[in-house]
């Protein structure tokens, strides 16, 4: 099975890293979405997330501006597509639009449709869903796909995030079947660290698309006990991508117990807003986060991450005061009864 992955080992990897700053270490421990320039067959460094819990709101604003620019750029590039990219994106796509897509090569289809999905153009998500299985093996990972999947996985629309997952799997050449899963599981066990962490990321993508999700989540949970923090961090990212109910408790435990501040922060961000959890799933962790805000066994920074996660989940802007948050929660619960 040929698998197209982020970038090949050796000099090619070095050149890609130089060209794409997202492959460089980030000072704030990185995060809401993927992004690396990988091209080649050997498993490599996974798409490196870019924002942290500390800078999530600034990044959200930047993503919004990028999305708006994308919409304008795409409209000017394809003026014949009034249905998708008009000032009124709720207008349905015309048959002419679809015929234009049919004449494009799969690579261009994927790039065009994911760009349209990020711009919230009606019909783009549905077109991706109907075509993505035919793109496998015909779409390559490049800087355009990397940028678009980053934007998609940062979208406020879960359907756009799912489209990003689908396109990323297609660009990696990973079909949603047991053969691809076996390949990824072997990669996760690789002694080569870059292959291993790519595998942890890819395992989360596959779990999200329903490929032996329970098994994938169990493997990711096991790697939360790895000795090196980087592997634990990417196990966290994989669990967040899975969107599984069974991933929530391990992420809470990691936020509380992991020895590495980087890993604890990534777990907090995964619970707060990154990854593929629904709003309803995130609300279920609020009671535990409340206990973390003044847990004497946690340091001040982890208390702050708990407050930040509570704000991101609930959209409440309360002070970093445990009593104030508990009072809000009690009142909210009583009003629901």
N, C-alpha and C positions, 0 to 999 in steps of 0.2 A: 504494500500500500504506500503510495507516494503521499507524503505530507508536506505541504508548503508552510514553512514557519518563518517567524520574524526575520532573522538574518543568519547567514551561514557563519560557521566558525572561521577563525583565522583573520586574515587581513580585511576581508569583507566586513566582518563584525566591527573591527576597529574603525573602518571608514564610516560605517553606518552610525556608530556611536558619536563620531565627530560631527556628522551632519545633522543629527537629531538630538537636541538638548534633553529630550525626555528620557534618553537612555543614561543621562548623567545623574549622579546622586543629588537629591534635593535636600536643602537644609531643614525643611520642615517635615520630613519623613513621608511625604507623598501621599496621593490618593483617590480621587473619585472615579477614575476610569483608566482605561489602558492607553497605551500608545507607545509603540516602538517600531522602528523600521526593520522588520525581519524579512528576509527573503532567502529561501534556500530550503534544503531538506533536513539538515540536522537541527534537532531541537535546541532552542536557545533561550536567552533571557526573555521573560514574558513582557508584555506591554507594561511599561512602568506607570503606575498611577501618578497623578500630578498634584493633588491638592491635599491639604491636611485639615483636620478638624479645626485647627486654629485659624485657617485662612479660607474656610469653605464659603463664607458669604461673599468675600471678594471674588473668588473664582466663579461663583454662581453669576455674579454680575458680568464678568468677562465672558462667560459662556453665552449669556443672553445677547451681548453685543455681537459676538461671533456668529450666533444663529441669525441675527437680523442681517448681518452682512452677507451671510451665505444665501439668504433668501433673495437679496438684491442681485447678487452675482449670478445666481442660477437663473433668475428671470431674464437678465440681460444676455446670458449665454444661450438661452433657449426661448426666444421671444414667441415662438409658435406654440407655447404651452400655456395658454391663458387659464386653463382649468386648474392646474396645480400651483402655478406661481404668479397668479394675478394678485392685486391688492385684496382680493376676497378669496382666500384659499379654501373656503368651504364649497366653492363651485366644483362640481364633479369633473373628473378627467374625461376628455373626449376620446372617441375611438381613434382620432388622428394621433393623439398623444401616445396611445398604446401602440399604434402601428410604428411610430417613430422609435419607440423603445425596442420593438421587435427587430428593427433593422440594426440596432447597436450590438456590438460584441458584449458578452457577459461581463467583462471587466467594466466597461463603460456603463452598462445597465446598473451594476451594483453601486458604482460611485455616484451616478446621477440620482438613483432612487434613495440612497441613504442620505445624500445631501438634501433632497426634497423632504424626507422624513424628519430630519433635524430641523428644517424650516417649518415643520407642522403643516405641510401641504397635504390636502386630503387625497387619499388614494395611494399615497406612496408606501405606507406600511403594508397595505393589502397587496400591492404589486410585489413588494419584497417577499412576502409570505408565499405568494403563488409561484415565484420564480427561483427562490433561493436553492432549492434542491437540485435544480438544473445547473447551478453555477459551480457546484463542487468540482474541483479539479480544473476549472476554467477561469477562476479569479485568483489573482496573485496579491500577496501582501505588499503594499507600497506605501509611500508617505501619505498619499491621498486617503487610502483606506484607513491608515493609522489615525490621521487627524479626524476623519469622520466618525470612526468608532469611538474615539475619545469623546467627541461631542455628543454622540448618541447615548453613551453610557452615563453622561451627565445630565441627560434630559429630564425634565420634570414629568414627562409622559412615559409611563411604564411600557407602553406599546413601542415607543421609539427605542427605549433601552433594549427591549427584546429584539428589535430589528438589528441593533448593533451587535448583539450576541450572535444572531443568525449569520450576519455578513462576516463576522470575525471567524466563525467556524468554517465557513465556505472558503475564506481566504487562506486559512491554515490547511485546507484540504481534508478536514475532519468530517466525515459523514456521521450522521447521528445513528450509529449502529454499534454492535458489540465489538467488531473488528477495530474500529477507531478507539473505542474505550480501552481495549486491551493494549493498543499501542501507547495510549496516554499513561496507563497504569505502569507500563514498563519504563516509560520516561520518568515518571515520578520516582521510581526506584534507582534511577541512574546515579552512579558515583560522581558524575559531572554536575557540579552545582547549578550551572546555568540551564542545563537540560531539566534538572529536577524542578526548579522554580517555574520554568515555562510549563512543565507538566501539571503543577499544582494549579496554575491559572487556568489551563485548558480543561482540567478536570471540573473546575467550577462551572465553566461555560457549558460543558456537556451535561452536568447535573441539572442545570437550569432548563435545558431542553428535554429533560425527561429520559436521558440515557442512563439506566440503572442508577437513578438518583440516590437511592438509599446506600448502595455500595460506595458510590463516589463520595458522599458525605462522610461515611465511616472512615474512608481512607484519609480524607482531609482532616478529620478530627484526630486521627492517630498522629498526624504530623504536627499537631499543636504541642506535642511532647518532644519534638526534635531538640537536639542540644544547641543548634545554632539559631539565633534569633531571626536571621533572614528567611530560613525555611519556615519558621513559625509564622512570620509575617505573611508569607505567600499562601500558607494554609488558611490564614484568616481571610485573605482576599478571595481565595477560592470558595470558602464557605459563604461569604457575602454574595458572591456571584450565583451560588446555587439557589438562593431564595427559599431554601427549605426551612420549614418550621423547626426541624431537628437541629438546625445550625444555630439557633438563637441562644440556647442555654450554653453551649460551648463558647460562644463569643462573649457572653456575659462573664463566664468563669475566667476567660483569658484576660478580659479587661481588668478583672479584679486581681488575678494571681500571677500573671506573667512577670518574669524578672526584668524584661526589657521595656523601657518607656515607649520605644517605637512600636512594639507589638501591642501594648495596651492602648495606645492612641489609635492604631489601625482598627482594633476591635471596637473601640468607641465610635469611630467614624462609620464603620460598617453597620452598627446598630442604629446610628443617627440618620444617615441619608445615602451613603454609597451602597453599591451592590444592587441586588434585585429583590429586596424585601418590599412588601406592600405596606401602605400606611397602617393597615389593621395589624399586620405582624409587628411593626415597630411599636405600636401602642401597647402591645402585650408586655414589653420589657420595661415600661415606665415604672411599675412598682419596685423592681429591683434596682433601677437607676436611682430612685429616690433614696434607697438605703445606702447607696454608694456615696451620696453627696456629703454625708457626715460620718462615714465608716471610719473609726479611729485607726484601723489597720492600713488605710490607704493614705498616700501622700497628697499634698495640696494640689498638685497638678492633676492627679486622677480625679479628685473631687471636682476640679474645674471642667474636666472632660465630661463628667457625668452631668453637670449643669448644662454644658453646651449641647450634649445629646438630647437632653430633655427639651431644650428650647427648639432644636431642629425638628424633633418629632411632633411636638404639640403646637408649635408656632406661637408659643407664649413667650413674652419678654419680661420675665420676672427677675428680681435680683438673685445673686448667688447666695441664697438663704434657704436652708433646708426646710425651716418651718413654713416659709411662704409657699414653697412648692407643695408641701404636704397639704396645706390648707386649700390650695387651688385644686389639688387632686381630689380631696375629700368632697369639696363642694361640687365639683364636676360629676363625680360618681353619684352623689345624692340626687342631683338633678336628672340623671339618666334613669333613676329608678321610678 
